[in-house]
Amino acid sequence: MPNPRIKDEDKYEALRDKGYSKQKAARIANTPNSGKKGGKAKKYEDWTKDNLYDQAKKVGISGRSKMSKKELIHALRNN
């Protein structure tokens, strides 16, 4: 019996078959455009060193003041 609160019943059932919980499958099935690639952020390589430093500070990377731009990128990606 279809659940009227599930917007995409096929997606819901496919997620349940993969082992997702009822709640998580419902959240994903009810999200418009779920599965589409998102994110419009620039690659770290396009950021300035100052912007990379600020982001590293925001996420708590220690030793950032001595890092090169390349090192900051590596630290941010592997944090």
MOPAC internal coordinates of N, CA, C and O (Angstrom, degrees):
PM7 1SCF
backbone

  N    0.0000 0     0.00 0     0.00 0    0    0    0
  C    1.4555 1     0.00 0     0.00 0    1    0    0
  C    1.5220 1   108.38 1     0.00 0    2    1    0
  O    1.2310 1   119.58 1   -56.49 1    3    2    1
  N    1.3272 1   118.40 1   123.51 1    3    2    1
  C    1.4635 1   121.38 1  -177.96 1    5    3    2
  C    1.5314 1   112.05 1   -65.06 1    6    5    3
  O    1.2310 1   121.83 1   -35.55 1    7    6    5
  N    1.3131 1   114.10 1   144.45 1    7    6    5
  C    1.4606 1   120.60 1   178.19 1    9    7    6
  C    1.5284 1   107.70 1   -93.19 1   10    9    7
  O    1.2310 1   119.15 1   -59.43 1   11   10    9
  N    1.3268 1   119.23 1   120.57 1   11   10    9
  C    1.4672 1   120.70 1  -177.60 1   13   11   10
  C    1.5297 1   113.54 1   -66.35 1   14   13   11
  O    1.2310 1   120.37 1   164.68 1   15   14   13
  N    1.3465 1   116.90 1   -15.32 1   15   14   13
  C    1.4661 1   118.64 1  -179.74 1   17   15   14
  C    1.5231 1   112.11 1   -86.80 1   18   17   15
  O    1.2310 1   119.50 1   172.41 1   19   18   17
  N    1.3400 1   118.56 1    -7.59 1   19   18   17
  C    1.4567 1   122.78 1   178.34 1   21   19   18
  C    1.5182 1   108.18 1   -95.19 1   22   21   19
  O    1.2310 1   120.30 1   -59.86 1   23   22   21
  N    1.3312 1   117.04 1   120.14 1   23   22   21
  C    1.4626 1   121.13 1  -176.77 1   25   23   22
  C    1.5262 1   112.63 1   -77.91 1   26   25   23
  O    1.2310 1   120.07 1   144.16 1   27   26   25
  N    1.3243 1   117.47 1   -35.84 1   27   26   25
  C    1.4681 1   121.34 1  -178.75 1   29   27   26
  C    1.5274 1   107.99 1  -124.45 1   30   29   27
  O    1.2310 1   121.34 1   -91.95 1   31   30   29
  N    1.3155 1   115.05 1    88.05 1   31   30   29
  C    1.4650 1   121.47 1  -174.47 1   33   31   30
  C    1.5310 1   111.76 1   -61.94 1   34   33   31
  O    1.2310 1   119.76 1   141.78 1   35   34   33
  N    1.3310 1   118.06 1   -38.22 1   35   34   33
  C    1.4690 1   121.12 1  -179.99 1   37   35   34
  C    1.5240 1   111.23 1   -63.61 1   38   37   35
  O    1.2310 1   120.93 1   135.34 1   39   38   37
  N    1.3245 1   115.82 1   -44.66 1   39   38   37
  C    1.4649 1   119.89 1   178.75 1   41   39   38
  C    1.5264 1   110.46 1   -64.65 1   42   41   39
  O    1.2310 1   120.78 1   138.58 1   43   42   41
  N    1.3198 1   116.11 1   -41.42 1   43   42   41
  C    1.4694 1   121.30 1   178.36 1   45   43   42
  C    1.5243 1   110.35 1   -58.08 1   46   45   43
  O    1.2310 1   120.34 1   130.55 1   47   46   45
  N    1.3288 1   116.96 1   -49.45 1   47   46   45
  C    1.4628 1   120.87 1  -178.58 1   49   47   46
  C    1.5281 1   111.37 1   -64.36 1   50   49   47
  O    1.2310 1   120.00 1   141.01 1   51   50   49
  N    1.3243 1   117.61 1   -38.99 1   51   50   49
  C    1.4646 1   120.77 1   178.64 1   53   51   50
  C    1.5308 1   110.39 1   -63.17 1   54   53   51
  O    1.2310 1   120.50 1   138.94 1   55   54   53
  N    1.3206 1   116.66 1   -41.06 1   55   54   53
  C    1.4690 1   120.74 1   178.96 1   57   55   54
  C    1.5291 1   111.07 1   -67.81 1   58   57   55
  O    1.2310 1   120.33 1   141.06 1   59   58   57
  N    1.3184 1   116.97 1   -38.94 1   59   58   57
  C    1.4645 1   120.49 1   177.79 1   61   59   58
  C    1.5275 1   110.10 1   -63.76 1   62   61   59
  O    1.2310 1   120.85 1   140.71 1   63   62   61
  N    1.3435 1   115.97 1   -39.29 1   63   62   61
  C    1.4708 1   120.47 1   178.25 1   65   63   62
  C    1.5252 1   111.58 1   -63.92 1   66   65   63
  O    1.2310 1   120.66 1   150.26 1   67   66   65
  N    1.3308 1   116.34 1   -29.74 1   67   66   65
  C    1.4711 1   120.72 1   177.71 1   69   67   66
  C    1.5244 1   112.12 1   -78.90 1   70   69   67
  O    1.2310 1   120.38 1   171.83 1   71   70   69
  N    1.3295 1   116.88 1    -8.17 1   71   70   69
  C    1.4568 1   120.22 1   177.37 1   73   71   70
  C    1.5195 1   115.25 1   104.79 1   74   73   71
  O    1.2310 1   120.01 1  -174.50 1   75   74   73
  N    1.3178 1   117.58 1     5.50 1   75   74   73
  C    1.4641 1   120.23 1   177.72 1   77   75   74
  C    1.5250 1   109.63 1   -67.54 1   78   77   75
  O    1.2310 1   120.75 1   -31.13 1   79   78   77
  N    1.3284 1   116.18 1   148.87 1   79   78   77
  C    1.4667 1   120.01 1   176.27 1   81   79   78
  C    1.5281 1   109.29 1   -67.99 1   82   81   79
  O    1.2310 1   120.71 1   -17.57 1   83   82   81
  N    1.3188 1   116.25 1   162.43 1   83   82   81
  C    1.4664 1   120.49 1   178.90 1   85   83   82
  C    1.5301 1   110.93 1   -58.70 1   86   85   83
  O    1.2310 1   121.09 1   137.19 1   87   86   85
  N    1.3344 1   115.52 1   -42.81 1   87   86   85
  C    1.4634 1   119.99 1  -177.13 1   89   87   86
  C    1.5295 1   111.61 1   -65.87 1   90   89   87
  O    1.2310 1   120.50 1   133.98 1   91   90   89
  N    1.3411 1   116.65 1   -46.02 1   91   90   89
  C    1.4590 1   119.64 1  -177.57 1   93   91   90
  C    1.5272 1   110.32 1   -68.27 1   94   93   91
  O    1.2310 1   120.00 1   137.72 1   95   94   93
  N    1.3280 1   117.60 1   -42.28 1   95   94   93
  C    1.4600 1   121.26 1   178.49 1   97   95   94
  C    1.5284 1   110.36 1   -60.50 1   98   97   95
  O    1.2310 1   120.30 1   138.98 1   99   98   97
  N    1.3313 1   117.04 1   -41.02 1   99   98   97
  C    1.4631 1   120.96 1   179.34 1  101   99   98
  C    1.5213 1   111.19 1   -65.85 1  102  101   99
  O    1.2310 1   120.38 1   137.95 1  103  102  101
  N    1.3384 1   116.88 1   -42.05 1  103  102  101
  C    1.4792 1   119.88 1   178.89 1  105  103  102
  C    1.5180 1   110.32 1   -60.09 1  106  105  103
  O    1.2310 1   120.43 1   134.69 1  107  106  105
  N    1.3245 1   116.78 1   -45.31 1  107  106  105
  C    1.4625 1   120.19 1  -177.66 1  109  107  106
  C    1.5278 1   110.28 1   -68.87 1  110  109  107
  O    1.2310 1   120.22 1   135.52 1  111  110  109
  N    1.3287 1   117.19 1   -44.48 1  111  110  109
  C    1.4634 1   121.29 1  -178.42 1  113  111  110
  C    1.5252 1   112.02 1   -65.46 1  114  113  111
  O    1.2310 1   120.14 1   154.04 1  115  114  113
  N    1.3176 1   117.34 1   -25.96 1  115  114  113
  C    1.4669 1   121.14 1  -179.15 1  117  115  114
  C    1.5252 1   113.37 1   -93.52 1  118  117  115
  O    1.2310 1   120.05 1   178.24 1  119  118  117
  N    1.3157 1   117.51 1    -1.76 1  119  118  117
  C    1.4612 1   121.00 1  -179.68 1  121  119  118
  C    1.5224 1   109.51 1   -89.02 1  122  121  119
  O    1.2310 1   120.15 1   -58.30 1  123  122  121
  N    1.3252 1   117.32 1   121.70 1  123  122  121
  C    1.4654 1   118.27 1   178.51 1  125  123  122
  C    1.5280 1   110.62 1   -64.17 1  126  125  123
  O    1.2310 1   120.67 1   -40.58 1  127  126  125
  N    1.2932 1   116.32 1   139.42 1  127  126  125
  C    1.4665 1   123.44 1   177.72 1  129  127  126
  C    1.5203 1   113.44 1    63.12 1  130  129  127
  O    1.2310 1   119.88 1  -156.86 1  131  130  129
  N    1.3348 1   117.83 1    23.14 1  131  130  129
  C    1.4589 1   118.52 1   178.10 1  133  131  130
  C    1.5188 1   108.33 1   -65.33 1  134  133  131
  O    1.2310 1   121.19 1   -36.43 1  135  134  133
  N    1.3061 1   115.33 1   143.57 1  135  134  133
  C    1.4530 1   120.25 1  -178.46 1  137  135  134
  C    1.5068 1   113.37 1    93.66 1  138  137  135
  O    1.2310 1   120.05 1   164.63 1  139  138  137
  N    1.3164 1   117.51 1   -15.37 1  139  138  137
  C    1.4599 1   119.87 1   176.36 1  141  139  138
  C    1.5109 1   109.24 1   -76.67 1  142  141  139
  O    1.2310 1   121.32 1   -34.83 1  143  142  141
  N    1.3119 1   115.09 1   145.17 1  143  142  141
  C    1.4567 1   119.36 1   177.83 1  145  143  142
  C    1.5198 1   108.37 1   -70.50 1  146  145  143
  O    1.2310 1   121.26 1   -49.40 1  147  146  145
  N    1.2878 1   115.20 1   130.60 1  147  146  145
  C    1.4591 1   119.53 1  -179.51 1  149  147  146
  C    1.5051 1   110.45 1  -113.15 1  150  149  147
  O    1.2310 1   121.13 1    15.78 1  151  150  149
  N    1.2869 1   115.45 1  -164.22 1  151  150  149
  C    1.4493 1   120.80 1   174.83 1  153  151  150
  C    1.5029 1   113.15 1    81.92 1  154  153  151
  O    1.2310 1   120.78 1   -63.96 1  155  154  153
  N    1.2732 1   116.12 1   116.04 1  155  154  153
  C    1.4500 1   121.99 1   178.15 1  157  155  154
  C    1.5268 1   110.57 1  -115.12 1  158  157  155
  O    1.2310 1   121.10 1  -166.59 1  159  158  157
  N    1.3242 1   115.51 1    13.41 1  159  158  157
  C    1.4638 1   119.47 1  -177.32 1  161  159  158
  C    1.5235 1   110.30 1   -71.12 1  162  161  159
  O    1.2310 1   121.38 1   -32.07 1  163  162  161
  N    1.3326 1   114.97 1   147.93 1  163  162  161
  C    1.4586 1   120.35 1   176.72 1  165  163  162
  C    1.5202 1   109.80 1   -71.50 1  166  165  163
  O    1.2310 1   120.90 1   -25.65 1  167  166  165
  N    1.3151 1   115.89 1   154.35 1  167  166  165
  C    1.4605 1   120.61 1   174.86 1  169  167  166
  C    1.5192 1   108.65 1   -65.63 1  170  169  167
  O    1.2310 1   121.08 1   -29.26 1  171  170  169
  N    1.3277 1   115.54 1   150.74 1  171  170  169
  C    1.4624 1   119.84 1   179.26 1  173  171  170
  C    1.5290 1   111.60 1   -55.99 1  174  173  171
  O    1.2310 1   120.10 1   147.05 1  175  174  173
  N    1.3174 1   117.41 1   -32.95 1  175  174  173
  C    1.4652 1   120.10 1  -179.98 1  177  175  174
  C    1.5273 1   112.73 1   -61.53 1  178  177  175
  O    1.2310 1   120.50 1   156.13 1  179  178  177
  N    1.3250 1   116.64 1   -23.87 1  179  178  177
  C    1.4655 1   121.33 1   179.29 1  181  179  178
  C    1.5300 1   112.90 1   -88.27 1  182  181  179
  O    1.2310 1   120.12 1   171.27 1  183  182  181
  N    1.3281 1   117.37 1    -8.73 1  183  182  181
  C    1.4575 1   121.74 1   179.17 1  185  183  182
  C    1.5302 1   109.27 1   -79.04 1  186  185  183
  O    1.2310 1   121.12 1   -23.26 1  187  186  185
  N    1.3235 1   115.46 1   156.74 1  187  186  185
  C    1.4624 1   119.38 1   172.76 1  189  187  186
  C    1.5230 1   108.41 1   -79.88 1  190  189  187
  O    1.2310 1   120.81 1   -18.40 1  191  190  189
  N    1.3255 1   116.05 1   161.60 1  191  190  189
  C    1.4651 1   119.41 1   178.87 1  193  191  190
  C    1.5246 1   110.29 1   -62.37 1  194  193  191
  O    1.2310 1   120.39 1   142.19 1  195  194  193
  N    1.3366 1   116.86 1   -37.81 1  195  194  193
  C    1.4696 1   120.49 1   178.66 1  197  195  194
  C    1.5361 1   111.31 1   -61.74 1  198  197  195
  O    1.2310 1   120.51 1   138.33 1  199  198  197
  N    1.3451 1   116.64 1   -41.67 1  199  198  197
  C    1.4592 1   119.81 1   178.29 1  201  199  198
  C    1.5278 1   111.00 1   -65.78 1  202  201  199
  O    1.2310 1   120.49 1   140.14 1  203  202  201
  N    1.3233 1   116.66 1   -39.86 1  203  202  201
  C    1.4582 1   120.79 1   177.52 1  205  203  202
  C    1.5265 1   110.49 1   -63.29 1  206  205  203
  O    1.2310 1   120.94 1   137.68 1  207  206  205
  N    1.3243 1   115.81 1   -42.32 1  207  206  205
  C    1.4661 1   121.11 1   178.79 1  209  207  206
  C    1.5283 1   110.06 1   -60.83 1  210  209  207
  O    1.2310 1   120.46 1   134.10 1  211  210  209
  N    1.3331 1   116.72 1   -45.90 1  211  210  209
  C    1.4710 1   120.74 1   179.60 1  213  211  210
  C    1.5298 1   111.49 1   -61.10 1  214  213  211
  O    1.2310 1   120.61 1   139.37 1  215  214  213
  N    1.3339 1   116.44 1   -40.63 1  215  214  213
  C    1.4658 1   120.02 1   178.55 1  217  215  214
  C    1.5261 1   110.45 1   -66.81 1  218  217  215
  O    1.2310 1   120.38 1   138.84 1  219  218  217
  N    1.3222 1   116.87 1   -41.16 1  219  218  217
  C    1.4633 1   121.34 1   178.61 1  221  219  218
  C    1.5290 1   110.06 1   -62.47 1  222  221  219
  O    1.2310 1   120.69 1   140.96 1  223  222  221
  N    1.3203 1   116.28 1   -39.04 1  223  222  221
  C    1.4611 1   120.87 1   177.43 1  225  223  222
  C    1.5210 1   110.02 1   -64.47 1  226  225  223
  O    1.2310 1   120.70 1   137.27 1  227  226  225
  N    1.3276 1   116.27 1   -42.73 1  227  226  225
  C    1.4650 1   121.93 1  -178.29 1  229  227  226
  C    1.5299 1   111.52 1   -61.20 1  230  229  227
  O    1.2310 1   120.37 1   142.31 1  231  230  229
  N    1.3410 1   116.90 1   -37.69 1  231  230  229
  C    1.4645 1   119.51 1  -177.98 1  233  231  230
  C    1.5254 1   112.75 1   -94.45 1  234  233  231
  O    1.2310 1   120.11 1  -179.64 1  235  234  233
  N    1.3294 1   117.39 1     0.36 1  235  234  233
  C    1.4615 1   120.66 1   171.54 1  237  235  234
  C    1.5187 1   115.92 1    84.15 1  238  237  235
  O    1.2310 1   119.85 1  -146.58 1  239  238  237
  N    1.3224 1   117.89 1    33.42 1  239  238  237
  C    1.4652 1   120.88 1   178.29 1  241  239  238
  C    1.5195 1   108.34 1   -81.72 1  242  241  239
  O    1.2310 1   120.96 1   -57.29 1  243  242  241
  N    1.3297 1   115.77 1   122.71 1  243  242  241
  C    1.4679 1   119.40 1  -179.37 1  245  243  242
  C    1.5265 1   109.89 1   -86.43 1  246  245  243
  O    1.2310 1   120.80 1   -26.69 1  247  246  245
  N    1.3216 1   116.08 1   153.31 1  247  246  245
  C    1.4527 1   122.20 1   179.91 1  249  247  246
  C    1.5170 1   113.48 1    79.41 1  250  249  247
  O    1.2310 1   120.19 1  -169.80 1  251  250  249
  N    1.3165 1   117.24 1    10.20 1  251  250  249
  C    1.4649 1   121.69 1  -175.27 1  253  251  250
  C    1.5227 1   113.64 1   -65.18 1  254  253  251
  O    1.2310 1   120.00 1   152.36 1  255  254  253
  N    1.3296 1   117.61 1   -27.64 1  255  254  253
  C    1.4697 1   119.56 1  -176.25 1  257  255  254
  C    1.5301 1   111.91 1   -68.10 1  258  257  255
  O    1.2310 1   120.37 1   157.69 1  259  258  257
  N    1.3257 1   116.90 1   -22.31 1  259  258  257
  C    1.4605 1   120.22 1  -179.81 1  261  259  258
  C    1.5259 1   112.87 1   -99.26 1  262  261  259
  O    1.2310 1   120.33 1  -178.32 1  263  262  261
  N    1.3293 1   116.97 1     1.68 1  263  262  261
  C    1.4670 1   120.94 1  -175.09 1  265  263  262
  C    1.5189 1   112.16 1   -86.96 1  266  265  263
  O    1.2310 1   121.47 1   -34.07 1  267  266  265
  N    1.3248 1   114.79 1   145.93 1  267  266  265
  C    1.4627 1   121.03 1   172.14 1  269  267  266
  C    1.5310 1   107.87 1   -79.07 1  270  269  267
  O    1.2310 1   120.92 1    -7.46 1  271  270  269
  N    1.3077 1   115.84 1   172.54 1  271  270  269
  C    1.4602 1   120.01 1   178.49 1  273  271  270
  C    1.5319 1   109.80 1   -59.33 1  274  273  271
  O    1.2310 1   120.46 1   135.91 1  275  274  273
  N    1.3155 1   116.73 1   -44.09 1  275  274  273
  C    1.4619 1   121.47 1   179.85 1  277  275  274
  C    1.5309 1   111.18 1   -61.64 1  278  277  275
  O    1.2310 1   120.52 1   139.35 1  279  278  277
  N    1.3170 1   116.62 1   -40.65 1  279  278  277
  C    1.4676 1   121.03 1   178.96 1  281  279  278
  C    1.5233 1   111.78 1   -68.01 1  282  281  279
  O    1.2310 1   120.83 1   141.85 1  283  282  281
  N    1.3359 1   116.01 1   -38.15 1  283  282  281
  C    1.4647 1   119.80 1   177.46 1  285  283  282
  C    1.5303 1   110.41 1   -62.65 1  286  285  283
  O    1.2310 1   120.62 1   136.16 1  287  286  285
  N    1.3260 1   116.43 1   -43.84 1  287  286  285
  C    1.4645 1   120.93 1   178.75 1  289  287  286
  C    1.5248 1   109.56 1   -59.93 1  290  289  287
  O    1.2310 1   120.45 1   133.16 1  291  290  289
  N    1.3265 1   116.75 1   -46.84 1  291  290  289
  C    1.4586 1   120.78 1  -179.77 1  293  291  290
  C    1.5334 1   110.91 1   -61.27 1  294  293  291
  O    1.2310 1   120.33 1   136.58 1  295  294  293
  N    1.3177 1   116.98 1   -43.42 1  295  294  293
  C    1.4688 1   121.45 1  -179.70 1  297  295  294
  C    1.5370 1   110.93 1   -64.79 1  298  297  295
  O    1.2310 1   120.26 1   138.72 1  299  298  297
  N    1.3218 1   117.12 1   -41.28 1  299  298  297
  C    1.4531 1   119.86 1   179.95 1  301  299  298
  C    1.5323 1   111.75 1   -66.88 1  302  301  299
  O    1.2310 1   120.42 1   141.43 1  303  302  301
  N    1.2999 1   116.79 1   -38.57 1  303  302  301
  C    1.4671 1   119.98 1  -179.36 1  305  303  302
  C    1.5170 1   112.30 1   -73.32 1  306  305  303
  O    1.2310 1   119.77 1   155.12 1  307  306  305
  N    1.3071 1   118.05 1   -24.88 1  307  306  305
  C    1.4530 1   120.92 1  -175.20 1  309  307  306
  C    1.5231 1   113.28 1  -110.05 1  310  309  307
  O    1.2310 1   120.51 1  -165.98 1  311  310  309
  N    1.3045 1   116.63 1    14.02 1  311  310  309
  C    1.4546 1   120.57 1   179.74 1  313  311  310
  C    1.4947 1   111.17 1   -79.83 1  314  313  311
  O    1.2310 1   120.10 1   180.00 1  315  314  313

